[in-house]
């Protein structure tokens, strides 16, 4: 059996301890009333801690100077390269941002329960009927002021290339009249390259916010046009112009 590198084992141990600590805090404060601000603080502190452990440096590129409206349903849609996309997006995006994630993540001991208690949305990709119900729950979260992050690919890319998009996120956007913010994540796949145990410390990663897209201008009949527009926005060449 191949021995784990010391650095890899140390980083994973630190990350696990951080996640356990903030999961317990989340579960505790989730029982209290008027807890939204406190839960946000805990979630962002967790995300920052994970990035700090591997000394990630990140830059947010907002060439469109986006003005966010509190009363407008908002969905961030991005590519998905790494598990580190999650903390990166949570510390970078404004407002109360929650992830729409596959149901398997909610089965992770403690962390999964903390996600459930803090308005993260589970989606069952294997059961179409349940998936529709899950997206209805996501729509209700947006009515309560939550901004959603969805990776339309459905899972991480193993080679850095943009995979096929699933349609469910676009149904949700159209039905809720949401504003979609395309997000291009660049460089997180290099923090822990695929098929290796070698973390790269001190790496610079980028988060590019694309031009907002008004999903209310589309119908379910032409959702593929919306899907293609978002895909083209996410698949922009790099470096983007500031």
N, C-alpha and C positions, 0 to 999 in steps of 0.2 A: 504494500500500500504506500502510495506516494505521500511524503511528509508535507504538511502545509507550511508555506513560508511564514516566518515569524511575523512579518509586517501584516500579512493578510489576516492571520489569526488575531492579532492585536486589534486591528481596525474592526473586524467583525465583532469581537467581544465588546469593544467600546460602543459600537453602534447598537448592539443588542441591549446593553445596559441603559443607554440613552432612551431607546424605544420603550423599554419596560417602565422606566421612571415616568416618562411623559404619558404613557398609556394609563398608568395608575392615576396620575393627576387628572387626565381627561375623564376617566370613569368617575372619579370623586366629584369633580365640579359639574359633571353632566346631571347630577342629582339635584342641583340647586336651581332656583328660579332665576330668570333674567341673567343667564350665564353665557350668552353668545359672545360677548367681548372677551370674557376670560378664556373661553374655549379657543377663540382665535389666537389669543396670546400664547396659549400652551402649544397649539399646533405649529405656529410659526417658530416658537422657541425650539421645538423638536426638529423642525426642518433645518433651521440654522445650525443646530448642533451637529447634525449628520454631515452637513457640508463643511463645517469647521474641522471635523475630524480628519478629512482628507485635503483640507486647505484649498477648497474650490474657490476660484475667482470667477465672477460672472459679470457680464455686461448686458443690460437691457437696451435694445435698439427700438425706439419708438419714433420712426421717421414721420408718422402721420399725426403725432401729438394728440392721441386719442383722449377724448373727453367722455368719461364714463357717467352714465345716468343711473341714479339709484332706483328709479321706478321702471327701468327697462330690463326685461329678462336678458341675461348675457350668458353666452356659452363660449368658452375658449376651446378651440380645437387645434390640436398639435400633432406633430409626428411623435414617435415614442421610441427612444434609443436605449434607455437605461432605467434601472430602478431609481437612479438619482434624478430623473426627470421630475419625480413627485416632489421631493423637498425643494428643488430649484423653482418649480412653478409656484409652490405655496409661499415662498419668500418673495417672489418677484411680482405676482399679480395682485392688483388692488381689490379691496373689499373682502367679503366672506366667500372664499373659494373652496369648493369641495369637489372631490374626484368622483366620477362615475367609474366604478371598478368591477372587474369580474368577481363573481360570488366567492371564488376560491380564496381570495385575499381575506375575506371576512371570517374564514375558518382558522386563520392563524391565531394561536392562543394569545390572549390578552390584547394584542394590537388590533385584531379583527373586531373584538368587542368595543374597543375604544373608537374605532372608525364608525361603527354602527351608532354609538352613543353621541357622536359629534356630526351627524348629518351627512356623512359620506353615503353614496348611493350604490347599492349592490345591483348588478345586472346578471341575469342567467342567460348566457349565450347559447346554451344547449336546449333551452325550452322557449320556443317562440311566444307562447301565450304568457308565460311568466315574464319574459323580457318586456312585453308591452305593458304589463302591470308595473314593472320596475321603472319604466320611462314615465308612466303616469305619476309615480312617486317623485321622480326627478322634477317634473313640471310643477308639482306642489311645492317643492323646495325653492324653486325659482320665484314663485309667488310670495314666498316668505323673505325674499331678498338675497338668497344664496346664488352665487355665480358658479356655474358648473365648469369643470374641465373634463373634456372627453377626448380620448385618442381614437379617432375613427378607424384606425387600423385594427383596433381590438386587442393587440398584443405588441410586445416589443419587436422591433426589426432586428434580425440577427446579423445583417450585413450592412446596415446603415441606409439601405435603399427603402424608399417609400413603398409600402405594401398596398394592396387593394383596400378600399374603404368600405365599411359596413354602412347600411342605409339607415339604421335606427336613429342615429344621432341627428340626421337631417329631417326625419319625420318629426322628431321632438322639436327641433328648431322652427320648422314651418308651423306646426300646430300651436306653438306658444308665441309666435311672432317675435322670436328672439333675435338679438343682434349677435352675430358670430364674429369673434375675433380670431383670425388665423394666427397661429403661433408656430414659428420655426425654431426648433431646438437644435443647436449645433455644438458638438464636442463632448456631450455626456457619454457617448459610447467609448471614448478614450480614457475615461476615468478608471474603468476596469474592463479592458478589452476582452472580447468574447474568447472563450476557451483558454483563459489564463487565470492565474491567481495573483497577478501583479498589479496592485493599485498604482496609479500615477498621481503623485501628490503635487499640489500647486498648479494644477491645470486651469486654463482659462476656457470658459464656455460662454455661449451666447444665446440670448433669447430675443428673437426678432418678432415684434408685434406687427401683423399685417393690417391692411386697410379693413375697417369694419364692414361687414356684409349684412344687409337687412333681409332676414329670412322671410319676413312678412310679404315680401314682393314675389314670393314663389308659392306655388301650390304643390300638393302631394304628387300631382300628375307630372310636374317637371322638376321633381326633386333631384334627378340625375344631373340637371344643369347646375343646380346649387352645389351638389357634391363635386362636380368637376371644377367649378370656380374656386371652391375652398381648397381642393387638392392642388390646383395650380398656384394658389397663393402660398401654401405651405412649402411647396417644392421649389422655392425661389433659389436662384444662384447666390453664392456667398463669395465675398462679403457684400452685405446689403449696403445701399447708400444711406448715409445718415442725413 
